[in-house]
Amino acid sequence: MQDPLRAPRYWSDVQVWCASERPTWFRCFSCAAPLVSFVSELNAATSAGHSATVSGMSFGSLDVTPSIRLGLTSCATTACVSASTVVCVLAAGYGPQKDLAVTVEGIVGTRTRTFSYDG
């Protein structure tokens, strides 16, 4: 598992305007890439409709719903339970040892060989 303190960080710039001065740019905050630490179901049937709960860090706030992908297949739906937990309703898929990718605001975090479809 990746150490959250060593996770890639993505910086955002902020522009500050002062009266009668030109704008100044500051690099003032950053956010870490999503970090997957737990998946409730490590395998499921190849048919759609099963769910898996994905937990971790840096999943955003409750008003931002991350997207989740297992291999090349996106979850049919995702729903935030908390800032660190998302429920994924699985789409139909197949094959063993799929990488799981969580995307929040365009920033991707992955966990390799996390999930398998039965069959």
C-alpha positions in Angstrom: 0.0 0.0 0.0 1.2 3.5 -0.8 2.2 5.7 2.1 -0.3 8.6 2.1 2.5 11.1 3.1 4.4 10.1 0.0 1.4 10.0 -2.4 1.6 12.3 -5.5 0.3 15.8 -4.8 -1.4 18.1 -7.2 -1.0 21.8 -6.8 -3.6 24.5 -7.5 -2.7 28.1 -8.2 -4.6 31.1 -6.8 -4.6 34.5 -8.3 -4.7 37.4 -5.9 -5.6 41.0 -6.9 -4.6 44.0 -4.8 -5.9 47.4 -5.5 -4.0 49.1 -8.4 -1.4 46.3 -8.5 -1.0 43.6 -11.1 -2.3 40.2 -10.1 0.0 37.8 -8.2 -0.1 34.1 -8.5 0.5 31.9 -5.4 0.9 28.2 -5.2 -0.9 27.8 -2.0 -2.5 24.5 -1.5 -2.3 20.9 -2.8 -4.3 17.7 -2.7 -3.1 14.1 -2.7 -4.3 11.6 -5.3 -7.0 9.3 -4.2 -5.6 6.4 -2.2 -7.6 3.1 -2.2 -7.0 1.2 1.0 -9.9 -1.3 1.2 -12.4 -3.0 -1.2 -15.3 -4.9 0.4 -15.7 -7.4 -2.4 -12.6 -8.8 -4.1 -14.7 -10.7 -6.7 -18.2 -10.8 -8.1 -20.3 -12.5 -10.8 -19.9 -11.4 -14.4 -23.4 -10.0 -14.4 -24.2 -6.4 -13.5 -25.8 -5.2 -10.3 -23.5 -6.4 -7.6 -22.0 -3.7 -5.3 -18.6 -3.1 -3.8 -17.6 -0.6 -1.2 -14.3 1.2 -1.8 -12.6 3.0 1.1 -9.5 5.1 1.3 -8.3 8.7 1.4 -8.6 11.9 -0.7 -12.0 10.9 -2.2 -13.2 14.5 -2.0 -16.1 16.0 -0.2 -19.7 14.6 -0.2 -20.7 17.0 -3.0 -18.1 15.4 -5.4 -18.8 11.9 -6.5 -15.7 10.0 -7.6 -15.8 7.7 -10.6 -14.5 4.2 -10.2 -13.2 1.8 -12.9 -12.4 -1.9 -12.7 -10.0 -2.6 -15.5 -11.6 -0.9 -18.5 -15.1 -1.1 -17.1 -16.6 1.8 -15.2 -19.1 1.2 -12.3 -22.7 1.5 -13.4 -23.2 4.0 -10.6 -21.3 5.4 -7.7 -22.5 6.9 -4.5 -20.6 8.7 -1.7 -21.2 7.4 1.7 -18.6 9.6 3.3 -15.4 11.5 2.3 -13.5 8.2 2.5 -16.1 5.6 1.3 -17.8 5.2 -2.0 -20.2 2.4 -3.1 -19.8 1.1 -6.7 -22.7 -0.8 -8.4 -20.7 -3.0 -10.8 -21.4 -3.2 -14.5 -21.1 -6.5 -16.2 -17.5 -7.6 -16.7 -15.1 -10.5 -16.9 -11.5 -11.5 -16.1 -9.2 -11.8 -13.1 -7.1 -9.3 -11.3 -8.4 -6.0 -12.5 -6.8 -2.7 -11.5 -9.2 -0.4 -9.6 -9.0 3.3 -10.4 -10.7 6.1 -8.5 -10.9 9.5 -10.2 -11.8 12.6 -8.2 -11.8 15.9 -10.0 -9.6 14.5 -12.8 -7.0 13.1 -10.4 -6.6 9.3 -10.6 -5.5 6.9 -7.8 -5.1 3.2 -8.6 -4.7 0.0 -6.7 -3.4 -2.8 -8.9 -4.8 -6.4 -9.2 -7.6 -5.7 -6.8 -10.7 -7.2 -8.2 -11.7 -10.3 -10.2 -14.9 -11.3 -12.0 -16.0 -14.9 -11.4 -16.0 -17.3 -14.3 
